[in-house]
Amino acid sequence: QQAQQAQQAQQAQQAQQAQQSQQAQQSQQAQQYQAQLQQQQAMLQARQQQMQQYQAQQQQLQVQQKAQYEAKLAEQRLEHQRKVQAQQEAHAKRAEEMKQKQEEMKQKQVENLAAVGMRNAFNKMNVVIPENFDSLKEQLLQKMAAELEKCGSQKAAVQADYEKAIEVGQEKVKFVLEMRKKNEEKMKEAELKREEARQNAKKLLVELAALVETAETAATKFGASVKTLCEKTDLNSESAVNKAVAKVEAESEIASEKAQAAMSFIATNGGPIKVVGTIKKKDEDEDTPNFLTLQRQASTAKNSIDDNNSKIKAARVRFLAKAAANDVVKKHKAIFTKYDKNKDNVLDRKEIVALGKGEHGGFTVNEATLDMIFKVMVGDKAKGVKFEEFMRLQTAVGIARERTKDLERRAVREERENELADARKTLQGNIEEVMLAIKGASSAANEVGNQIRTLPQKAKDMKSADMIKKAEELEEATKSAEEKLQAAVEEVEKFGGDDVDKDLQNWVKVEKTKLVAQKKNVDNIITRAKTAILSFKAQASKQDQAEVQALFTTAMARLRAFMASEKLTPAELFKKVAGGAETFDKDKFAAFLVKAPKVESEKEGEDIAEEEFVRAFSTLDEEKSGSVSDETFVASLRRLMKVIKDVALTDTLSLTDAKSVRRLEVGEAVEVLEGPVKEGELSRVRAKALKDDLEGWVSVASTAGINFLEEGGGVFKVVKETIMTECFEIDGGSKVGSNVKESTRKLKPGELLEVRTWGKKQEGTGLTRMKCKAYADGMIGWVTTLGNTGIKFCELV
């Protein structure tokens, strides 16, 4: 209890001490607060004094400004009054000048009107003629006396125009008189020429009349001869017909020559006769022939001759036909007489049989035919066929002969048709076999087509590898169908050869056409299938590229994430992937990525297999050597940004105490080494200027949203034709990079290049060269970006 009491006493003492200490502290704080309050009151009083002083100064300043304003306003008013007075004086002066100008213009108008009126009168001299020159001259003289004074300042000019007009009128009168004299001379000369032409036409008309008369006489004589020829009835032989016709044709030639002479004369001399010859003078002889009448008579004579020539031809044909008929009758009479052995002027049965054998190719007339002939052509009391029925007899025997031959030909034809039917049956079997083969190829092609039609829908859920495999299967099926079709086509080509009967050639040709048509249909199906497969393969290839690109993007994201988490540089990350080697292959690349942590862009629950990352390796292996060097790896991971607005590169992240390393200019490119990092409201990155390798911090954008940097900076465009080489040195002496394709090619303006090694100056030549990859064909090599004289070959996009 004593110890407890002692402890309680001690605690009470401590509490009392703590309370006293707290009271002392509170007292001290109150004193400090009081001091601060007094200090603030003092400061407030000082500020109030300052405010009062400021207000006094402001009032004084306002008084001064008011005085200055009023003085300036008074000065402006005075200046305004002076300007108004000057304007009024100027206005009065302009009004006076205007009035004077108006009076001058009015006077000028009066002068112009008078001068124009005078000159209009002068213009009449341009169309003056000798008959009215004197009167017109007198009128102008009177007008001059009345109006000249009104012309004022133009009086001298009007006087000169008057004198010139009189002179022009005189020249005009002189010219008209000369022209009239020349026209009279021309008219006399033309009248002489017309008279000469009229006499010549009269002479030509007389000559034409004589020619027309001769032609009409010859045509009349020829017409009479033709009429006589057509009326003859005694021309029973071809020689007599030809002789009579030749005589008339001789007259036709003479008449035609006469008519042609008249027509030729008209064609040659018709022009001058028509123009002049038909115009008669009053004292001309009325008996002068008329050209149109003569022309009509000549044409009529020629037409008459042509008509008669046509009649000659028709008559000749008619006479020859009659002569030929007479010859036929004589011939038949001779045959009739030949076989009329008993000379009784009829042919009996025995003689008709002899006629058949002798005149119809050894044909023996049977009894049935003889009975029919005698029944139709011979009466009950007659002994045989008379000459008048001989033609019918010949026809009847001929018909009987042909009927017998038809029966023989039918038997031969039926035998031939049986042979062709057997041959066709054999060929039909071969054709059906080929048709089955074509149908088999068609079925296979249709099956491929059916599968192809479902591809677009299935492709949505297929991987590129499955698509390629499916395309290969379809290609194989299409190839099989094509081989079947080709075998069928070879069989088709065999049809229609020399071994096929010529009578079956057309039938085989038709069947072959059908087979070819079927083959074309299958060809079209196969062609469409091939096209669809090629399109599907292209789609698979495109999808494969997209998948590989997506895998590569994921791979690069994993690598960058790992590099950021471990705070590694691209070169340090390369060493980890390569395991200390100078390069790494696809297996090392895929093995490292499988172990690397996933990134946010990857789908949750979806794992990427190692063989998928092997596919992504092909994008990184730009030189297709099977391995990737540190240069390519670092270039792929490097993040570049382009300067789009001048901005400072500073030595520290914070801008408070930062010093400027240098100013980045528009068009430069920087490599991001770290960041972006937030510094207040700014987003900043640590970067290296690729122009001079200086490092520092730079702002991506301002607080007002103005961008200084943007993604990019690794693509150049060719602006002047240059070449890409495999070595850094132009002469190839220094080989930088051993895996570059051994080729050199021209780069044309407009081509795009992706940077691999930034530009550096070549000693000796002064050229700036960089290593890059051409977008067009993927070729990698060294390109000159800047010449030693400052010429740009490539520029940053």
Number of C-alpha atoms within 10 A of each C-alpha: 6 7 8 9 10 11 12 12 12 12 12 12 12 12 12 12 12 12 12 12 12 12 12 12 12 12 12 12 12 12 12 12 12 12 12 12 12 12 12 12 12 12 12 12 12 12 12 12 12 12 12 12 12 12 12 12 12 12 12 12 12 12 12 12 12 12 12 12 12 12 12 12 12 12 12 12 12 12 12 12 12 12 12 12 12 12 12 12 12 12 12 12 12 12 12 12 12 12 12 12 13 12 12 12 13 12 16 17 13 15 21 18 14 21 23 14 14 21 15 11 17 22 15 15 25 15 11 20 18 14 9 11 19 13 10 19 20 11 12 19 13 12 14 17 9 10 15 19 13 17 24 16 13 17 17 12 11 21 16 11 17 22 12 14 21 19 12 18 25 20 15 19 20 13 14 15 14 11 12 11 12 12 12 11 12 12 12 12 12 12 12 12 12 14 14 13 17 21 14 15 24 21 15 21 23 15 13 24 22 14 21 26 18 19 29 23 16 23 27 16 14 25 22 13 17 22 13 11 20 16 9 11 8 9 17 17 17 16 12 15 21 14 12 14 19 13 12 20 19 12 18 24 15 15 26 23 15 24 30 19 18 28 21 12 16 20 10 11 15 20 12 15 23 15 13 18 23 18 13 13 10 7 6 9 9 10 6 15 17 18 22 13 11 20 18 12 19 27 19 16 27 23 15 20 25 15 12 22 20 12 17 21 13 13 19 19 13 14 24 20 15 17 19 15 14 14 15 12 13 12 12 16 14 12 15 23 17 12 19 19 14 11 11 12 15 23 25 22 17 14 19 24 20 19 25 20 14 14 13 15 11 13 20 17 21 13 11 9 15 18 12 12 19 18 11 12 17 18 11 9 6 12 15 21 24 17 16 11 12 18 12 15 21 16 11 16 24 18 13 18 20 13 12 12 12 13 11 11 12 11 11 11 13 11 12 12 13 11 12 15 13 11 14 17 11 11 17 14 11 15 19 12 14 20 18 13 19 25 18 17 26 23 14 22 28 18 16 23 21 12 13 21 13 10 18 11 10 11 17 8 10 15 14 21 13 13 22 20 14 21 22 14 13 21 17 13 16 25 16 15 24 20 13 18 26 17 14 22 17 11 15 20 11 11 18 18 11 9 9 14 15 12 11 15 16 12 13 21 13 11 18 18 13 13 20 16 12 16 22 13 14 24 19 13 18 24 15 15 23 20 12 17 23 14 13 20 19 13 17 23 16 13 18 18 16 13 17 21 16 13 20 21 14 21 23 17 18 22 23 21 17 18 17 14 9 10 13 14 16 22 14 14 21 25 15 13 19 18 12 11 12 12 19 20 17 21 15 15 22 22 16 17 23 18 10 14 11 20 16 11 10 13 9 9 6 7 10 14 12 17 14 15 23 21 19 24 23 19 15 20 17 18 19 13 11 14 20 24 19 19 15 17 19 18 18 14 17 17 18 22 21 21 21 17 16 15 20 17 23 21 18 16 18 15 16 7 9 13 14 14 15 15 12 20 15 14 15 18 25 26 21 20 18 16 13 17 15 13 13 10 10 19 16 21 21 22 24 21 19 16 13 8 11 13 20 22 27 29 24 20 18 14 11 8 9 11 16 21 24 15 12 16 22 23 19 20 20 22 17 17 13 17 16 23 24 24 22 23 18 19 9 11 9 10 13 15 15 9 16 19 15 12 11 15 12 10 21 14 14 13 16 22 26 18 21 22 18 14 20 18 16 16 9 7 11 14 22 21 21 21 25 24 22 19 13 10 7 13 21 26 27 26 27 25 26 20 15 13 8 11 11 15 21 23 16 18 14
